[in-house]
Amino acid sequence: MNITSNWRNRGLSITMRTKRQERKYNLKKRYGISLEEYENLLEEQQFKCKICGTTEAGNRHGTMVVDHHHESGQVRGLLCHNCNVMLGHAKDNVLTLSGAIDYLRAS
């Protein structure tokens, strides 16, 4: 039995197999975590964004984004697209984010 028919027997198309393999490769290369570790994080977070609590990923892939400390590489959690972009625009600066909270509370 070749690999393709083996995957088909498990109900996965070639496209799904390729996407899963690519996802595994990217997680390991970019963040140093396995697909299983990603799935465990997702389960620990109850399939929700660690900041806002949504279950909607908000990106074209439909997956939560791995958030990590850009200097140490340490994975902090899984976020929806919007929360990840918010942190990126604030450059992970706590003072900027605190200022934004103060601004919103005052209005």
BAROLUM-300101 format. One record per residue: residue number from 1; residue in one letter; z, x, y of N, C-alpha, C, CB in turn. Coordinates in steps of 0.05 Angstrom, whole numbers, plus 32768, in hexadecimal, padded with zeros to 4 digits. Each point is the difference from the previous one (the first is absolute). Glycine has a CB too. Example, Ala and Ser with C-alpha at 12.3 -4.5 7.8 and 13.67 -1.06 7.14 Angstrom:
2
[roba 1 'a' [809C 8108 7F8E] [8000 7FEE 8018] [8000 8012 8018] [8019 7FDA 7FE9]]
[roba 2 's' [7FD9 801F 802C] [8001 8010 8018] [800E 7FF1 8016] [7FD5 8018 7FF3]]
END
This chain:
107
[roba 1 'm' [8000 8011 7FE8] [8000 7FEF 8018] [8000 8012 8019] [8019 7FDB 7FE7]]
[roba 2 'n' [7FD5 8020 802B] [7FFF 8010 8018] [8014 7FF6 8015] [7FD0 800C 7FF7]]
[roba 3 'i' [8033 8003 801E] [8014 7FF9 8015] [7FF9 7FE6 800D] [8008 8030 8008]]
[roba 4 't' [7FDF 7FCB 7FFE] [7FF8 7FE7 800D] [8007 7FE7 7FF0] [7FDB 8019 8016]]
[roba 5 's' [801E 7FE7 7FD1] [8007 7FE9 7FEF] [801E 7FFD 7FFD] [7FD4 8004 7FE8]]
[roba 6 'n' [803A 8013 8017] [801E 7FFF 7FFF] [800B 7FF2 8018] [8000 802A 7FE5]]
[roba 7 'w' [7FF6 7FDD 8033] [800A 7FF3 8019] [7FF8 7FE2 8000] [7FFD 802C 8019]]
[roba 8 'r' [7FEB 7FCF 7FDE] [7FF7 7FE4 7FFF] [8011 7FEF 7FEE] [7FD2 800F 800A]]
[roba 9 'n' [8037 7FFD 7FE0] [8011 7FF2 7FED] [801B 7FF9 800D] [7FEA 8017 7FDA]]
[roba 10 'r' [801E 7FF9 803A] [8019 7FFA 800E] [7FFB 7FEE 8018] [8011 802C 7FF1]]
[roba 11 'g' [7FD7 7FCA 8012] [7FFA 7FED 8015] [7FFB 800C 801B] [801C 7FE1 7FE8]]
[roba 12 'l' [7FDF 8039 8019] [7FFA 800D 8019] [7FE3 8008 8002] [802F 8011 8002]]
[roba 13 's' [7FC4 7FE8 8014] [7FE4 8008 8004] [7FFF 801E 8007] [7FF4 7FD1 800E]]
[roba 14 'i' [7FF4 803A 7FF2] [7FFD 801C 8007] [8008 8004 801D] [7FDA 8005 7FE0]]
[roba 15 't' [8020 7FE8 8032] [8008 8001 801C] [801E 8001 8003] [7FD6 7FE8 800D]]
[roba 16 'm' [8038 8007 7FE5] [801D 7FFF 8001] [800C 801A 7FF5] [7FFF 7FCE 7FFB]]
[roba 17 'r' [7FF5 803D 7FEF] [800A 8019 7FF5] [7FFD 8016 8014] [7FF4 7FF0 7FD2]]
[roba 18 't' [7FF5 8011 803B] [7FFA 8015 8014] [8013 7FFE 8018] [7FD0 8000 7FF1]]
[roba 19 'k' [8034 7FE8 8018] [8013 7FFC 8017] [801C 8008 7FF9] [7FE3 7FDA 8010]]
[roba 20 'r' [8026 801F 7FD7] [801A 8007 7FF7] [8003 801E 7FFE] [8004 7FD5 7FE7]]
[roba 21 'q' [7FE8 8039 800E] [8000 801D 7FFE] [8001 800D 801C] [7FE7 7FFD 7FD4]]
[roba 22 'e' [8009 7FF8 803E] [7FFF 800B 801B] [801B 7FFC 800E] [7FCF 7FF6 8003]]
[roba 23 'r' [803E 7FF3 7FF9] [801A 7FFA 800B] [8015 8014 7FF6] [7FF4 7FCF 8004]]
[roba 24 'k' [800B 8036 7FE2] [8013 8013 7FF4] [7FFC 801C 800C] [8000 7FE5 7FD5]]
[roba 25 'y' [7FE7 8023 802D] [7FFA 801A 800B] [8009 8003 801D] [7FD9 8003 7FE1]]
[roba 26 'n' [8021 7FE9 802F] [8008 8000 801D] [801E 8000 8004] [7FD5 7FE9 800B]]
[roba 27 'l' [8039 8007 7FE6] [801D 7FFF 8002] [800C 801B 7FFA] [8000 7FD0 7FF4]]
[roba 28 'k' [7FF7 803D 7FF7] [800B 801A 7FF8] [7FF8 8015 8014] [7FFD 7FF3 7FD0]]
[roba 29 'k' [7FEA 800D 8039] [7FF7 8015 8012] [800C 7FFE 801C] [7FD5 8001 7FE7]]
[roba 30 'r' [802C 7FE6 8024] [800A 7FFC 801B] [801F 8000 8003] [7FD6 7FE6 8008]]
[roba 31 'y' [8037 800D 7FE4] [801C 7FFB 8003] [8011 800C 7FE9] [7FF4 7FD7 8018]]
[roba 32 'g' [7FFF 8035 7FD4] [800F 800C 7FEA] [800E 7FEC 7FEE] [8006 8027 801D]]
[roba 33 'i' [7FF1 7FC0 7FE2] [800C 7FED 7FEF] [7FEB 7FF5 7FEC] [8021 7FF4 8024]]
[roba 34 's' [7FE8 8003 7FC6] [7FEE 7FF4 7FEC] [7FFC 7FE2 8006] [800F 8022 7FDD]]
[roba 35 'l' [7FDE 7FD2 8016] [7FFB 7FE4 8003] [8019 7FF1 7FF6] [7FCE 8006 7FFA]]
[roba 36 'e' [803E 8004 7FF1] [8019 7FF3 7FF5] [8016 8001 8015] [7FF2 800D 7FD1]]
[roba 37 'e' [8011 8009 803D] [8015 8003 8014] [7FFA 7FEC 8017] [8007 8031 7FF4]]
[roba 38 'y' [7FE0 7FCD 8014] [7FF8 7FED 8015] [8007 7FE3 7FF7] [7FDA 801F 800E]]
[roba 39 'e' [801F 7FDA 7FD9] [8006 7FE6 7FF6] [801E 7FFB 7FFE] [7FD6 8001 7FE7]]
[roba 40 'n' [803A 8013 8013] [801D 7FFE 7FFF] [800B 7FFB 801C] [8002 801E 7FD8]]
[roba 41 'l' [7FF4 7FF1 803C] [8008 7FFC 801C] [7FFA 7FE3 8009] [7FF7 8030 800A]]
[roba 42 'l' [7FF1 7FC7 7FEF] [7FF8 7FE5 8007] [8013 7FEB 7FF4] [7FD0 800F 8003]]
[roba 43 'e' [8037 7FF5 7FE4] [8013 7FEE 7FF3] [801C 8002 800C] [7FE5 8005 7FD6]]
[roba 44 'e' [8024 8013 8030] [801B 8004 800D] [8001 7FF1 801B] [8005 802D 7FE9]]
[roba 45 'q' [7FE4 7FD3 8025] [7FFF 7FF2 801A] [7FF9 7FE3 7FFD] [7FF2 802B 8015]]
[roba 46 'q' [800E 7FCB 7FD3] [7FFA 7FE4 7FF9] [7FE4 7FF8 800B] [8031 7FF5 8001]]
[roba 47 'f' [7FBC 801E 7FFD] [7FE4 7FFC 8008] [7FFD 7FF9 801E] [7FF7 7FF1 7FD1]]
[roba 48 'k' [801C 8019 803F] [8001 7FFA 801D] [7FFE 8019 8010] [801B 7FD7 7FF7]]
[roba 49 'c' [7FDB 8027 8022] [8000 8016 8013] [801D 8007 8006] [7FD3 7FF1 8014]]
[roba 50 'k' [8033 8029 7FED] [801B 8009 8004] [800A 7FFB 801D] [7FF8 8023 7FDD]]
[roba 51 'i' [7FF6 7FD8 8035] [8008 7FFA 801C] [8001 7FE2 8006] [7FEC 802B 800D]]
[roba 52 'c' [7FFE 7FC7 7FEF] [7FFF 7FE4 8009] [8005 7FEC 7FE9] [7FE1 800E 8024]]
[roba 53 'g' [801D 7FFB 7FC3] [8005 7FEE 7FEA] [7FE9 7FEF 7FF7] [802D 8000 8010]]
[roba 54 't' [7FBB 8004 7FFB] [7FE9 7FF0 7FF7] [7FF7 8009 7FE5] [7FF2 7FF9 8030]]
[roba 55 't' [8002 7FF5 7FC2] [7FF3 8007 7FE6] [7FE2 8004 8003] [8024 7FE6 7FE8]]
[roba 56 'e' [7FD2 8016 8030] [7FE3 8004 8006] [7FFB 801C 8008] [7FFC 7FD0 800D]]
[roba 57 'a' [7FF4 803F 7FE5] [7FFA 801C 8006] [7FF1 8002 801B] [7FFF 800B 7FCF]]
[roba 58 'g' [7FEF 7FE3 8036] [7FF2 8000 801A] [7FEA 8014 8002] [8029 7FF0 8013]]
[roba 59 'n' [7FCE 801C 7FD7] [7FEA 8013 8001] [7FEA 7FF7 7FED] [801F 8026 800E]]
[roba 60 'r' [7FCA 7FE7 7FF3] [7FEA 7FF7 7FEF] [8005 8006 7FE2] [7FE2 8008 8027]]
[roba 61 'h' [8030 800A 7FD3] [8006 8007 7FE4] [8014 7FED 7FF4] [7FF6 802F 800A]]
[roba 62 'g' [8019 7FC3 8006] [8015 7FEE 7FF6] [8018 800E 7FF4] [7FDC 7FE0 7FF7]]
[roba 63 't' [8028 8039 8011] [8017 800F 7FF6] [8012 8009 8017] [7FE4 8010 7FD9]]
[roba 64 'm' [8035 7FF2 8022] [8013 800A 8014] [7FFA 801E 8005] [8024 7FDE 7FF3]]
[roba 65 'v' [7FE1 802B 8025] [7FFB 801B 8008] [8019 8012 7FFA] [7FDF 7FF0 8024]]
[roba 66 'v' [801C 8028 7FD2] [8016 8013 7FFC] [8007 800C 801B] [7FF1 800A 7FCF]]
[roba 67 'd' [8027 7FF2 803A] [800A 800C 8019] [800F 8019 7FF8] [8003 7FD3 8018]]
[roba 68 'h' [7FF7 8043 7FF7] [800D 8019 7FFA] [8006 800F 801A] [7FE9 8002 7FD3]]
[roba 69 'h' [802A 8010 802B] [8007 8011 8017] [7FEA 8015 8002] [8033 7FF9 7FFA]]
[roba 70 'h' [7FC1 8009 801D] [7FE8 8011 8002] [8006 801E 8000] [7FEC 7FDC 801A]]
[roba 71 'e' [802D 802C 7FEB] [8007 801C 7FFF] [8009 8008 7FE4] [800C 7FFF 8030]]
[roba 72 's' [8006 7FF1 7FC4] [800C 8007 7FE6] [7FEF 7FF5 7FE9] [802D 8000 8015]]
[roba 73 'g' [7FC3 7FEC 7FF0] [7FF0 7FF3 7FEA] [8010 7FEC 7FF0] [7FE6 8029 7FFE]]
[roba 74 'q' [8034 7FD4 8008] [8012 7FEE 7FF1] [7FF7 7FE3 8003] [8026 8020 8007]]
[roba 75 'v' [7FD6 7FD2 7FE3] [7FF9 7FE4 8000] [8018 7FF0 8009] [7FDD 8007 7FDB]]
[roba 76 'r' [801E 7FE7 8039] [8016 7FF0 800B] [8000 7FE4 7FF5] [7FFF 801A 8029]]
[roba 77 'g' [7FE9 7FDC 7FCF] [7FFE 7FE5 7FF6] [7FE3 7FF6 8002] [8030 7FF7 800C]]
[roba 78 'l' [7FCD 7FF0 7FED] [7FE6 7FF3 8001] [8000 7FEC 8017] [7FF9 8006 7FCE]]
[roba 79 'l' [7FF2 7FFA 8042] [7FFE 7FEF 8017] [7FE6 7FF0 8000] [801B 8021 801A]]
[roba 80 'c' [7FE5 7FC9 7FF4] [7FE7 7FF1 8005] [7FF0 8010 8014] [8015 7FD3 7FF6]]
[roba 81 'h' [7FD2 8027 800C] [7FEE 800E 8013] [800A 7FFF 801D] [7FDA 7FF4 7FE2]]
[roba 82 'n' [802F 7FF4 8027] [8008 7FFD 801C] [8019 8012 8006] [7FEE 7FD1 8000]]
[roba 83 'c' [8025 8030 7FEE] [8018 8010 8006] [7FF9 801E 7FFF] [801D 7FDC 7FEC]]
[roba 84 'n' [7FD1 802B 8002] [7FF8 801C 7FFE] [7FF1 8008 801A] [7FFC 7FFC 7FCE]]
[roba 85 'v' [7FF3 7FF3 803C] [7FF2 8006 8019] [8014 8001 8017] [7FD6 7FE9 7FEF]]
[roba 86 'm' [803D 8005 8012] [8014 8000 8015] [800F 801B 8001] [8006 7FCE 7FFB]]
[roba 87 'l' [8003 803C 7FEE] [800D 801A 7FFF] [7FEE 8016 8009] [801D 7FEF 7FDB]]
[roba 88 'g' [7FCA 800F 801C] [7FEC 8015 8008] [7FFB 8001 801D] [7FEB 7FFA 7FD4]]
[roba 89 'h' [8012 7FEF 8039] [7FFC 7FFF 801D] [8019 800A 800F] [7FE0 7FD9 7FFA]]
[roba 90 'a' [8037 8022 7FFB] [8019 800A 800D] [8005 801D 7FF8] [8013 7FD1 7FFF]]
[roba 91 'k' [7FDC 803A 7FF1] [8003 801C 7FF6] [801B 8005 7FF3] [7FE1 800E 8025]]
[roba 92 'd' [8029 7FDD 7FCD] [8019 8001 7FF1] [8018 8008 8013] [7FE7 800C 7FD6]]
[roba 93 'n' [8015 7FEE 8044] [8015 8008 8013] [8014 7FE9 8003] [7FDF 801D 8019]]
[roba 94 'v' [803A 7FE9 7FDF] [8015 7FEC 8001] [8006 7FF6 801C] [8014 8016 7FD8]]
[roba 95 'l' [7FEA 7FFC 803C] [8004 7FF8 801C] [7FEB 7FEC 800A] [8016 802D 8009]]
[roba 96 't' [7FD1 7FD9 7FEF] [7FEA 7FED 8007] [8005 7FE5 7FF3] [7FE0 8027 8004]]
[roba 97 'l' [8027 7FD9 7FE3] [8005 7FE7 7FF2] [8018 7FF1 800B] [7FEB 8013 7FD7]]
[roba 98 's' [802A 7FFC 8030] [8018 7FF4 800C] [7FF9 7FF4 801C] [801E 8020 7FE7]]
[roba 99 'g' [7FD1 7FEE 8028] [7FF7 7FF6 8019] [7FF0 7FE6 7FFD] [7FFF 802E 8012]]
[roba 100 'a' [7FF1 7FD1 7FD9] [7FF0 7FE7 7FFB] [8013 7FE9 7FF9] [7FD9 801C 7FF0]]
[roba 101 'i' [803C 7FEA 8000] [8013 7FEB 7FF9] [800F 7FF6 8019] [8006 8014 7FD2]]
[roba 102 'd' [8003 7FFE 803F] [800D 7FF8 8019] [7FEE 7FEF 8011] [801B 802A 7FFE]]
[roba 103 'y' [7FCC 7FDF 8004] [7FEC 7FF1 8010] [7FFC 7FE4 7FF6] [7FE9 802B 8009]]
[roba 104 'l' [8015 7FD2 7FDC] [7FFC 7FE5 7FF5] [8019 7FEF 8003] [7FE0 8013 7FDF]]
[roba 105 'r' [8037 7FF8 801E] [8019 7FF1 8004] [8004 7FF7 801D] [8014 801A 7FDA]]
[roba 106 'a' [7FE2 7FF5 8038] [8004 7FF9 801D] [7FEC 7FEA 8009] [8010 802F 8008]]
[roba 107 's' [7FDB 7FCD 7FE9] [7FEC 7FEC 8009] [8005 7FE5 7FF4] [7FE0 8024 8005]]
END
